[in-house]
Amino acid sequence: MPKIKTNRAAAKRFKATGTGKLKRNKAYRRHILTKKTTKNKRNLRKAAMMDQTNIKNMKKILPYI
């Protein structure tokens, strides 16, 4: 079997935790920040875990993570 290519766009956006879960950054923090509350922006800083419904597809495009 040949090696599977890693999807480089996904590899830059997701990191694996020690238990194998995928960590991601939250969206909506790039621009138009004036109308967002300080509390909202603070919560957007924290990383989030990838939802379980997407894990199967993510394991295909990130085979070695």
N, CA, C, O and CB atoms as a CASP TS submission, in Angstrom:
PFRMAT TS
TARGET T0000
AUTHOR 0000-0000-0000
METHOD Language model
MODEL 1
PARENT N/A
ATOM      1  N   MET     1       0.834  -1.197   0.000  1.00  0.00           N
ATOM      2  CA  MET     1       0.000   0.000   0.000  1.00  0.00           C
ATOM      3  C   MET     1       0.871   1.252   0.000  1.00  0.00           C
ATOM      4  O   MET     1       1.839   1.334   0.757  1.00  0.00           O
ATOM      5  CB  MET     1      -0.945   0.004   1.216  1.00  0.00           C
ATOM      6  N   PRO     2       0.536   2.220  -0.839  1.00  0.00           N
ATOM      7  CA  PRO     2       1.291   3.470  -0.813  1.00  0.00           C
ATOM      8  C   PRO     2       0.921   4.302   0.416  1.00  0.00           C
ATOM      9  O   PRO     2      -0.102   4.071   1.062  1.00  0.00           O
ATOM     10  CB  PRO     2       1.038   4.277  -2.100  1.00  0.00           C
ATOM     11  N   LYS     3       1.762   5.253   0.711  1.00  0.00           N
ATOM     12  CA  LYS     3       1.471   6.160   1.820  1.00  0.00           C
ATOM     13  C   LYS     3       0.281   7.043   1.443  1.00  0.00           C
ATOM     14  O   LYS     3       0.031   7.301   0.266  1.00  0.00           O
ATOM     15  CB  LYS     3       2.720   7.030   2.173  1.00  0.00           C
ATOM     16  N   ILE     4      -0.438   7.492   2.449  1.00  0.00           N
ATOM     17  CA  ILE     4      -1.569   8.395   2.219  1.00  0.00           C
ATOM     18  C   ILE     4      -1.076   9.816   2.423  1.00  0.00           C
ATOM     19  O   ILE     4      -0.367  10.103   3.388  1.00  0.00           O
ATOM     20  CB  ILE     4      -2.775   8.071   3.174  1.00  0.00           C
ATOM     21  N   LYS     5      -1.453  10.710   1.507  1.00  0.00           N
ATOM     22  CA  LYS     5      -1.052  12.101   1.643  1.00  0.00           C
ATOM     23  C   LYS     5      -1.911  12.787   2.699  1.00  0.00           C
ATOM     24  O   LYS     5      -3.125  12.592   2.757  1.00  0.00           O
ATOM     25  CB  LYS     5      -1.161  12.835   0.292  1.00  0.00           C
ATOM     26  N   THR     6      -1.262  13.587   3.525  1.00  0.00           N
ATOM     27  CA  THR     6      -1.961  14.388   4.513  1.00  0.00           C
ATOM     28  C   THR     6      -2.497  15.634   3.842  1.00  0.00           C
ATOM     29  O   THR     6      -1.802  16.258   3.040  1.00  0.00           O
ATOM     30  CB  THR     6      -1.037  14.752   5.694  1.00  0.00           C
ATOM     31  N   ASN     7      -3.727  16.004   4.161  1.00  0.00           N
ATOM     32  CA  ASN     7      -4.303  17.256   3.678  1.00  0.00           C
ATOM     33  C   ASN     7      -3.621  18.396   4.435  1.00  0.00           C
ATOM     34  O   ASN     7      -3.848  18.571   5.633  1.00  0.00           O
ATOM     35  CB  ASN     7      -5.872  17.289   3.873  1.00  0.00           C
ATOM     36  N   ARG     8      -2.792  19.166   3.742  1.00  0.00           N
ATOM     37  CA  ARG     8      -1.967  20.183   4.399  1.00  0.00           C
ATOM     38  C   ARG     8      -2.803  21.331   4.973  1.00  0.00           C
ATOM     39  O   ARG     8      -2.440  21.899   6.003  1.00  0.00           O
ATOM     40  CB  ARG     8      -0.947  20.738   3.413  1.00  0.00           C
ATOM     41  N   ALA     9      -3.896  21.670   4.333  1.00  0.00           N
ATOM     42  CA  ALA     9      -4.754  22.741   4.850  1.00  0.00           C
ATOM     43  C   ALA     9      -5.325  22.345   6.204  1.00  0.00           C
ATOM     44  O   ALA     9      -5.382  23.165   7.119  1.00  0.00           O
ATOM     45  CB  ALA     9      -5.897  23.060   3.857  1.00  0.00           C
ATOM     46  N   ALA    10      -5.748  21.094   6.334  1.00  0.00           N
ATOM     47  CA  ALA    10      -6.295  20.612   7.605  1.00  0.00           C
ATOM     48  C   ALA    10      -5.202  20.463   8.652  1.00  0.00           C
ATOM     49  O   ALA    10      -5.438  20.726   9.831  1.00  0.00           O
ATOM     50  CB  ALA    10      -7.014  19.274   7.405  1.00  0.00           C
ATOM     51  N   ALA    11      -4.014  20.048   8.240  1.00  0.00           N
ATOM     52  CA  ALA    11      -2.917  19.847   9.176  1.00  0.00           C
ATOM     53  C   ALA    11      -2.499  21.152   9.845  1.00  0.00           C
ATOM     54  O   ALA    11      -2.034  21.149  10.985  1.00  0.00           O
ATOM     55  CB  ALA    11      -1.731  19.225   8.462  1.00  0.00           C
ATOM     56  N   LYS    12      -2.665  22.267   9.135  1.00  0.00           N
ATOM     57  CA  LYS    12      -2.319  23.569   9.705  1.00  0.00           C
ATOM     58  C   LYS    12      -3.386  24.073  10.666  1.00  0.00           C
ATOM     59  O   LYS    12      -3.112  24.940  11.496  1.00  0.00           O
ATOM     60  CB  LYS    12      -2.107  24.583   8.599  1.00  0.00           C
ATOM     61  N   ARG    13      -4.585  23.546  10.562  1.00  0.00           N
ATOM     62  CA  ARG    13      -5.704  24.037  11.369  1.00  0.00           C
ATOM     63  C   ARG    13      -6.024  23.191  12.594  1.00  0.00           C
ATOM     64  O   ARG    13      -6.637  23.686  13.539  1.00  0.00           O
ATOM     65  CB  ARG    13      -6.914  24.125  10.522  1.00  0.00           C
ATOM     66  N   PHE    14      -5.620  21.930  12.592  1.00  0.00           N
ATOM     67  CA  PHE    14      -5.978  21.026  13.686  1.00  0.00           C
ATOM     68  C   PHE    14      -4.738  20.384  14.285  1.00  0.00           C
ATOM     69  O   PHE    14      -3.783  20.060  13.580  1.00  0.00           O
ATOM     70  CB  PHE    14      -6.945  19.944  13.195  1.00  0.00           C
ATOM     71  N   LYS    15      -4.771  20.208  15.600  1.00  0.00           N
ATOM     72  CA  LYS    15      -3.689  19.530  16.306  1.00  0.00           C
ATOM     73  C   LYS    15      -4.305  18.411  17.139  1.00  0.00           C
ATOM     74  O   LYS    15      -5.422  18.542  17.641  1.00  0.00           O
ATOM     75  CB  LYS    15      -2.872  20.528  17.205  1.00  0.00           C
ATOM     76  N   ALA    16      -3.580  17.325  17.281  1.00  0.00           N
ATOM     77  CA  ALA    16      -4.074  16.201  18.079  1.00  0.00           C
ATOM     78  C   ALA    16      -3.657  16.388  19.531  1.00  0.00           C
ATOM     79  O   ALA    16      -2.555  16.853  19.819  1.00  0.00           O
ATOM     80  CB  ALA    16      -3.543  14.850  17.529  1.00  0.00           C
ATOM     81  N   THR    17      -4.555  16.019  20.441  1.00  0.00           N
ATOM     82  CA  THR    17      -4.230  16.044  21.859  1.00  0.00           C
ATOM     83  C   THR    17      -3.576  14.715  22.225  1.00  0.00           C
ATOM     84  O   THR    17      -3.433  13.836  21.375  1.00  0.00           O
ATOM     85  CB  THR    17      -5.502  16.306  22.729  1.00  0.00           C
ATOM     86  N   GLY    18      -3.188  14.569  23.463  1.00  0.00           N
ATOM     87  CA  GLY    18      -2.546  13.340  23.914  1.00  0.00           C
ATOM     88  C   GLY    18      -3.464  12.132  23.831  1.00  0.00           C
ATOM     89  O   GLY    18      -3.003  11.010  23.618  1.00  0.00           O
ATOM     90  N   THR    19      -4.760  12.355  23.998  1.00  0.00           N
ATOM     91  CA  THR    19      -5.724  11.252  23.943  1.00  0.00           C
ATOM     92  C   THR    19      -6.224  10.983  22.536  1.00  0.00           C
ATOM     93  O   THR    19      -7.024  10.071  22.326  1.00  0.00           O
ATOM     94  CB  THR    19      -6.898  11.545  24.843  1.00  0.00           C
ATOM     95  N   GLY    20      -5.754  11.780  21.550  1.00  0.00           N
ATOM     96  CA  GLY    20      -6.135  11.549  20.164  1.00  0.00           C
ATOM     97  C   GLY    20      -7.286  12.398  19.672  1.00  0.00           C
ATOM     98  O   GLY    20      -7.695  12.270  18.519  1.00  0.00           O
ATOM     99  N   LYS    21      -7.821  13.271  20.527  1.00  0.00           N
ATOM    100  CA  LYS    21      -8.887  14.168  20.084  1.00  0.00           C
ATOM    101  C   LYS    21      -8.273  15.291  19.265  1.00  0.00           C
ATOM    102  O   LYS    21      -7.084  15.580  19.401  1.00  0.00           O
ATOM    103  CB  LYS    21      -9.687  14.737  21.294  1.00  0.00           C
ATOM    104  N   LEU    22      -9.075  15.926  18.415  1.00  0.00           N
ATOM    105  CA  LEU    22      -8.571  17.008  17.579  1.00  0.00           C
ATOM    106  C   LEU    22      -8.961  18.357  18.162  1.00  0.00           C
ATOM    107  O   LEU    22     -10.123  18.599  18.488  1.00  0.00           O
ATOM    108  CB  LEU    22      -9.098  16.874  16.146  1.00  0.00           C
ATOM    109  N   LYS    23      -7.971  19.225  18.286  1.00  0.00           N
ATOM    110  CA  LYS    23      -8.167  20.562  18.832  1.00  0.00           C
ATOM    111  C   LYS    23      -8.229  21.545  17.673  1.00  0.00           C
ATOM    112  O   LYS    23      -7.483  21.419  16.702  1.00  0.00           O
ATOM    113  CB  LYS    23      -7.028  20.942  19.833  1.00  0.00           C
ATOM    114  N   ARG    24      -9.130  22.532  17.779  1.00  0.00           N
ATOM    115  CA  ARG    24      -9.279  23.525  16.721  1.00  0.00           C
ATOM    116  C   ARG    24      -9.432  24.902  17.332  1.00  0.00           C
ATOM    117  O   ARG    24      -9.773  25.037  18.508  1.00  0.00           O
ATOM    118  CB  ARG    24     -10.484  23.196  15.821  1.00  0.00           C
ATOM    119  N   ASN    25      -9.177  25.932  16.524  1.00  0.00           N
ATOM    120  CA  ASN    25      -9.422  27.303  16.956  1.00  0.00           C
ATOM    121  C   ASN    25     -10.837  27.697  16.569  1.00  0.00           C
ATOM    122  O   ASN    25     -11.402  27.163  15.614  1.00  0.00           O
ATOM    123  CB  ASN    25      -8.388  28.279  16.336  1.00  0.00           C
ATOM    124  N   LYS    26     -11.402  28.629  17.313  1.00  0.00           N
ATOM    125  CA  LYS    26     -12.769  29.070  17.048  1.00  0.00           C
ATOM    126  C   LYS    26     -12.788  30.115  15.942  1.00  0.00           C
ATOM    127  O   LYS    26     -11.809  30.831  15.732  1.00  0.00           O
ATOM    128  CB  LYS    26     -13.413  29.634  18.323  1.00  0.00           C
ATOM    129  N   ALA    27     -13.902  30.194  15.244  1.00  0.00           N
ATOM    130  CA  ALA    27     -14.086  31.155  14.148  1.00  0.00           C
ATOM    131  C   ALA    27     -14.617  32.482  14.699  1.00  0.00           C
ATOM    132  O   ALA    27     -14.867  32.607  15.898  1.00  0.00           O
ATOM    133  CB  ALA    27     -15.060  30.585  13.073  1.00  0.00           C
ATOM    134  N   TYR    28     -14.784  33.465  13.821  1.00  0.00           N
ATOM    135  CA  TYR    28     -15.386  34.772  14.125  1.00  0.00           C
ATOM    136  C   TYR    28     -14.488  35.683  14.951  1.00  0.00           C
ATOM    137  O   TYR    28     -14.989  36.513  15.709  1.00  0.00           O
ATOM    138  CB  TYR    28     -16.682  34.573  14.856  1.00  0.00           C
ATOM    139  N   ARG    29     -13.183  35.549  14.822  1.00  0.00           N
ATOM    140  CA  ARG    29     -12.304  36.414  15.599  1.00  0.00           C
ATOM    141  C   ARG    29     -11.348  37.209  14.698  1.00  0.00           C
ATOM    142  O   ARG    29     -10.398  37.804  15.206  1.00  0.00           O
ATOM    143  CB  ARG    29     -11.506  35.583  16.603  1.00  0.00           C
ATOM    144  N   ARG    30     -11.568  37.235  13.396  1.00  0.00           N
ATOM    145  CA  ARG    30     -10.639  37.885  12.481  1.00  0.00           C
ATOM    146  C   ARG    30     -10.908  39.381  12.313  1.00  0.00           C
ATOM    147  O   ARG    30      -9.970  40.179  12.331  1.00  0.00           O
ATOM    148  CB  ARG    30     -10.700  37.210  11.140  1.00  0.00           C
ATOM    149  N   HIS    31     -12.161  39.767  12.151  1.00  0.00           N
ATOM    150  CA  HIS    31     -12.480  41.175  11.904  1.00  0.00           C
ATOM    151  C   HIS    31     -13.897  41.459  12.396  1.00  0.00           C
ATOM    152  O   HIS    31     -14.600  40.556  12.850  1.00  0.00           O
ATOM    153  CB  HIS    31     -12.340  41.525  10.387  1.00  0.00           C
ATOM    154  N   ILE    32     -14.302  42.708  12.303  1.00  0.00           N
ATOM    155  CA  ILE    32     -15.589  43.196  12.837  1.00  0.00           C
ATOM    156  C   ILE    32     -15.683  42.844  14.318  1.00  0.00           C
ATOM    157  O   ILE    32     -16.650  42.227  14.764  1.00  0.00           O
ATOM    158  CB  ILE    32     -16.800  42.581  12.050  1.00  0.00           C
ATOM    159  N   LEU    33     -14.665  43.247  15.070  1.00  0.00           N
ATOM    160  CA  LEU    33     -14.620  42.920  16.492  1.00  0.00           C
ATOM    161  C   LEU    33     -15.258  44.000  17.361  1.00  0.00           C
ATOM    162  O   LEU    33     -15.476  43.780  18.552  1.00  0.00           O
ATOM    163  CB  LEU    33     -13.188  42.703  16.923  1.00  0.00           C
ATOM    164  N   THR    34     -15.560  45.162  16.786  1.00  0.00           N
ATOM    165  CA  THR    34     -16.090  46.259  17.593  1.00  0.00           C
ATOM    166  C   THR    34     -17.480  45.965  18.124  1.00  0.00           C
ATOM    167  O   THR    34     -17.823  46.394  19.226  1.00  0.00           O
ATOM    168  CB  THR    34     -16.117  47.531  16.784  1.00  0.00           C
ATOM    169  N   LYS    35     -18.284  45.245  17.363  1.00  0.00           N
ATOM    170  CA  LYS    35     -19.649  44.951  17.820  1.00  0.00           C
ATOM    171  C   LYS    35     -19.728  43.713  18.718  1.00  0.00           C
ATOM    172  O   LYS    35     -20.789  43.411  19.264  1.00  0.00           O
ATOM    173  CB  LYS    35     -20.558  44.760  16.623  1.00  0.00           C
ATOM    174  N   LYS    36     -18.623  43.004  18.870  1.00  0.00           N
ATOM    175  CA  LYS    36     -18.612  41.827  19.738  1.00  0.00           C
ATOM    176  C   LYS    36     -18.219  42.238  21.154  1.00  0.00           C
ATOM    177  O   LYS    36     -17.370  43.110  21.340  1.00  0.00           O
ATOM    178  CB  LYS    36     -17.637  40.746  19.193  1.00  0.00           C
ATOM    179  N   THR    37     -18.831  41.617  22.136  1.00  0.00           N
ATOM    180  CA  THR    37     -18.550  41.969  23.520  1.00  0.00           C
ATOM    181  C   THR    37     -17.174  41.449  23.933  1.00  0.00           C
ATOM    182  O   THR    37     -16.626  40.534  23.318  1.00  0.00           O
ATOM    183  CB  THR    37     -19.638  41.410  24.451  1.00  0.00           C
ATOM    184  N   THR    38     -16.634  42.050  24.982  1.00  0.00           N
ATOM    185  CA  THR    38     -15.333  41.621  25.492  1.00  0.00           C
ATOM    186  C   THR    38     -15.387  40.175  25.946  1.00  0.00           C
ATOM    187  O   THR    38     -14.447  39.412  25.719  1.00  0.00           O
ATOM    188  CB  THR    38     -14.882  42.519  26.645  1.00  0.00           C
ATOM    189  N   LYS    39     -16.480  39.797  26.583  1.00  0.00           N
ATOM    190  CA  LYS    39     -16.655  38.422  27.054  1.00  0.00           C
ATOM    191  C   LYS    39     -16.674  37.444  25.879  1.00  0.00           C
ATOM    192  O   LYS    39     -16.073  36.372  25.944  1.00  0.00           O
ATOM    193  CB  LYS    39     -17.955  38.295  27.872  1.00  0.00           C
ATOM    194  N   ASN    40     -17.361  37.821  24.821  1.00  0.00           N
ATOM    195  CA  ASN    40     -17.450  36.977  23.631  1.00  0.00           C
ATOM    196  C   ASN    40     -16.074  36.786  22.996  1.00  0.00           C
ATOM    197  O   ASN    40     -15.702  35.670  22.635  1.00  0.00           O
ATOM    198  CB  ASN    40     -18.425  37.588  22.612  1.00  0.00           C
ATOM    199  N   LYS    41     -15.319  37.884  22.861  1.00  0.00           N
ATOM    200  CA  LYS    41     -13.983  37.809  22.261  1.00  0.00           C
ATOM    201  C   LYS    41     -13.028  36.982  23.127  1.00  0.00           C
ATOM    202  O   LYS    41     -12.192  36.244  22.606  1.00  0.00           O
ATOM    203  CB  LYS    41     -13.413  39.222  22.054  1.00  0.00           C
ATOM    204  N   ARG    42     -13.157  37.108  24.432  1.00  0.00           N
ATOM    205  CA  ARG    42     -12.322  36.336  25.348  1.00  0.00           C
ATOM    206  C   ARG    42     -12.587  34.842  25.198  1.00  0.00           C
ATOM    207  O   ARG    42     -11.654  34.039  25.212  1.00  0.00           O
ATOM    208  CB  ARG    42     -12.570  36.773  26.794  1.00  0.00           C
ATOM    209  N   ASN    43     -13.857  34.470  25.054  1.00  0.00           N
ATOM    210  CA  ASN    43     -14.211  33.056  24.885  1.00  0.00           C
ATOM    211  C   ASN    43     -13.783  32.510  23.532  1.00  0.00           C
ATOM    212  O   ASN    43     -13.561  31.307  23.393  1.00  0.00           O
ATOM    213  CB  ASN    43     -15.704  32.870  25.056  1.00  0.00           C
ATOM    214  N   LEU    44     -13.665  33.378  22.532  1.00  0.00           N
ATOM    215  CA  LEU    44     -13.211  32.943  21.208  1.00  0.00           C
ATOM    216  C   LEU    44     -11.718  32.632  21.188  1.00  0.00           C
ATOM    217  O   LEU    44     -11.242  31.955  20.277  1.00  0.00           O
ATOM    218  CB  LEU    44     -13.524  34.011  20.172  1.00  0.00           C
ATOM    219  N   ARG    45     -10.973  33.120  22.187  1.00  0.00           N
ATOM    220  CA  ARG    45      -9.543  32.836  22.264  1.00  0.00           C
ATOM    221  C   ARG    45      -9.258  31.375  22.563  1.00  0.00           C
ATOM    222  O   ARG    45      -8.277  30.813  22.078  1.00  0.00           O
ATOM    223  CB  ARG    45      -8.901  33.702  23.316  1.00  0.00           C
ATOM    224  N   LYS    46     -10.112  30.768  23.356  1.00  0.00           N
ATOM    225  CA  LYS    46      -9.879  29.404  23.822  1.00  0.00           C
ATOM    226  C   LYS    46     -10.062  28.408  22.690  1.00  0.00           C
ATOM    227  O   LYS    46     -10.925  28.571  21.828  1.00  0.00           O
ATOM    228  CB  LYS    46     -10.819  29.064  24.979  1.00  0.00           C
ATOM    229  N   ALA    47      -9.242  27.389  22.712  1.00  0.00           N
ATOM    230  CA  ALA    47      -9.368  26.331  21.700  1.00  0.00           C
ATOM    231  C   ALA    47     -10.577  25.462  22.024  1.00  0.00           C
ATOM    232  O   ALA    47     -11.002  25.379  23.176  1.00  0.00           O
ATOM    233  CB  ALA    47      -8.075  25.464  21.631  1.00  0.00           C
ATOM    234  N   ALA    48     -11.121  24.819  21.007  1.00  0.00           N
ATOM    235  CA  ALA    48     -12.263  23.929  21.175  1.00  0.00           C
ATOM    236  C   ALA    48     -11.904  22.563  20.591  1.00  0.00           C
ATOM    237  O   ALA    48     -10.967  22.440  19.803  1.00  0.00           O
ATOM    238  CB  ALA    48     -13.542  24.514  20.492  1.00  0.00           C
ATOM    239  N   MET    49     -12.652  21.555  20.983  1.00  0.00           N
ATOM    240  CA  MET    49     -12.444  20.214  20.456  1.00  0.00           C
ATOM    241  C   MET    49     -13.303  20.001  19.213  1.00  0.00           C
ATOM    242  O   MET    49     -14.400  20.548  19.100  1.00  0.00           O
ATOM    243  CB  MET    49     -12.768  19.154  21.526  1.00  0.00           C
ATOM    244  N   MET    50     -12.796  19.210  18.299  1.00  0.00           N
ATOM    245  CA  MET    50     -13.532  18.882  17.091  1.00  0.00           C
ATOM    246  C   MET    50     -14.767  18.062  17.460  1.00  0.00           C
ATOM    247  O   MET    50     -14.689  17.175  18.310  1.00  0.00           O
ATOM    248  CB  MET    50     -12.634  18.112  16.090  1.00  0.00           C
ATOM    249  N   ASP    51     -15.899  18.349  16.833  1.00  0.00           N
ATOM    250  CA  ASP    51     -17.140  17.638  17.108  1.00  0.00           C
ATOM    251  C   ASP    51     -17.042  16.178  16.673  1.00  0.00           C
ATOM    252  O   ASP    51     -16.402  15.870  15.667  1.00  0.00           O
ATOM    253  CB  ASP    51     -18.313  18.323  16.403  1.00  0.00           C
ATOM    254  N   GLN    52     -17.667  15.290  17.420  1.00  0.00           N
ATOM    255  CA  GLN    52     -17.578  13.849  17.152  1.00  0.00           C
ATOM    256  C   GLN    52     -18.115  13.462  15.778  1.00  0.00           C
ATOM    257  O   GLN    52     -17.676  12.462  15.210  1.00  0.00           O
ATOM    258  CB  GLN    52     -18.330  13.084  18.214  1.00  0.00           C
ATOM    259  N   THR    53     -19.060  14.235  15.231  1.00  0.00           N
ATOM    260  CA  THR    53     -19.635  13.892  13.925  1.00  0.00           C
ATOM    261  C   THR    53     -18.632  14.046  12.793  1.00  0.00           C
ATOM    262  O   THR    53     -18.806  13.448  11.731  1.00  0.00           O
ATOM    263  CB  THR    53     -20.848  14.758  13.646  1.00  0.00           C
ATOM    264  N   ASN    54     -17.579  14.840  13.003  1.00  0.00           N
ATOM    265  CA  ASN    54     -16.589  15.076  11.949  1.00  0.00           C
ATOM    266  C   ASN    54     -15.329  14.236  12.092  1.00  0.00           C
ATOM    267  O   ASN    54     -14.481  14.239  11.200  1.00  0.00           O
ATOM    268  CB  ASN    54     -16.212  16.522  11.931  1.00  0.00           C
ATOM    269  N   ILE    55     -15.194  13.521  13.195  1.00  0.00           N
ATOM    270  CA  ILE    55     -13.948  12.809  13.490  1.00  0.00           C
ATOM    271  C   ILE    55     -13.601  11.777  12.416  1.00  0.00           C
ATOM    272  O   ILE    55     -12.437  11.660  12.031  1.00  0.00           O
ATOM    273  CB  ILE    55     -14.051  12.123  14.843  1.00  0.00           C
ATOM    274  N   LYS    56     -14.581  11.038  11.935  1.00  0.00           N
ATOM    275  CA  LYS    56     -14.328   9.980  10.950  1.00  0.00           C
ATOM    276  C   LYS    56     -13.689  10.547   9.678  1.00  0.00           C
ATOM    277  O   LYS    56     -12.716   9.993   9.167  1.00  0.00           O
ATOM    278  CB  LYS    56     -15.639   9.253  10.601  1.00  0.00           C
ATOM    279  N   ASN    57     -14.241  11.651   9.173  1.00  0.00           N
ATOM    280  CA  ASN    57     -13.686  12.278   7.971  1.00  0.00           C
ATOM    281  C   ASN    57     -12.324  12.901   8.231  1.00  0.00           C
ATOM    282  O   ASN    57     -11.454  12.882   7.360  1.00  0.00           O
ATOM    283  CB  ASN    57     -14.639  13.334   7.441  1.00  0.00           C
ATOM    284  N   MET    58     -12.136  13.449   9.411  1.00  0.00           N
ATOM    285  CA  MET    58     -10.865  14.086   9.732  1.00  0.00           C
ATOM    286  C   MET    58      -9.740  13.056   9.823  1.00  0.00           C
ATOM    287  O   MET    58      -8.607  13.350   9.442  1.00  0.00           O
ATOM    288  CB  MET    58     -10.978  14.862  11.044  1.00  0.00           C
ATOM    289  N   LYS    59     -10.032  11.868  10.316  1.00  0.00           N
ATOM    290  CA  LYS    59      -9.016  10.820  10.401  1.00  0.00           C
ATOM    291  C   LYS    59      -8.552  10.379   9.009  1.00  0.00           C
ATOM    292  O   LYS    59      -7.418   9.929   8.845  1.00  0.00           O
ATOM    293  CB  LYS    59      -9.561   9.616  11.181  1.00  0.00           C
ATOM    294  N   LYS    60      -9.433  10.508   8.007  1.00  0.00           N
ATOM    295  CA  LYS    60      -9.070  10.163   6.635  1.00  0.00           C
ATOM    296  C   LYS    60      -8.095  11.170   6.046  1.00  0.00           C
ATOM    297  O   LYS    60      -7.118  10.791   5.400  1.00  0.00           O
ATOM    298  CB  LYS    60     -10.314  10.077   5.766  1.00  0.00           C
ATOM    299  N   ILE    61      -8.362  12.469   6.271  1.00  0.00           N
ATOM    300  CA  ILE    61      -7.502  13.482   5.665  1.00  0.00           C
ATOM    301  C   ILE    61      -6.281  13.807   6.520  1.00  0.00           C
ATOM    302  O   ILE    61      -5.354  14.469   6.052  1.00  0.00           O
ATOM    303  CB  ILE    61      -8.292  14.741   5.415  1.00  0.00           C
ATOM    304  N   LEU    62      -6.275  13.346   7.775  1.00  0.00           N
ATOM    305  CA  LEU    62      -5.117  13.515   8.650  1.00  0.00           C
ATOM    306  C   LEU    62      -4.686  12.133   9.175  1.00  0.00           C
ATOM    307  O   LEU    62      -4.851  11.853  10.363  1.00  0.00           O
ATOM    308  CB  LEU    62      -5.448  14.493   9.838  1.00  0.00           C
ATOM    309  N   PRO    63      -4.145  11.281   8.318  1.00  0.00           N
ATOM    310  CA  PRO    63      -3.880   9.903   8.719  1.00  0.00           C
ATOM    311  C   PRO    63      -2.755   9.745   9.733  1.00  0.00           C
ATOM    312  O   PRO    63      -2.733   8.756  10.466  1.00  0.00           O
ATOM    313  CB  PRO    63      -3.560   9.100   7.519  1.00  0.00           C
ATOM    314  N   TYR    64      -1.820  10.691   9.797  1.00  0.00           N
ATOM    315  CA  TYR    64      -0.650  10.498  10.651  1.00  0.00           C
ATOM    316  C   TYR    64      -0.624  11.442  11.841  1.00  0.00           C
ATOM    317  O   TYR    64       0.416  11.605  12.479  1.00  0.00           O
ATOM    318  CB  TYR    64       0.604  10.676   9.846  1.00  0.00           C
ATOM    319  N   ILE    65      -1.750  12.063  12.145  1.00  0.00           N
ATOM    320  CA  ILE    65      -1.815  12.969  13.300  1.00  0.00           C
ATOM    321  C   ILE    65      -2.477  12.259  14.451  1.00  0.00           C
ATOM    322  O   ILE    65      -2.635  12.839  15.525  1.00  0.00           O
ATOM    323  CB  ILE    65      -2.581  14.270  12.957  1.00  0.00           C
TER
END
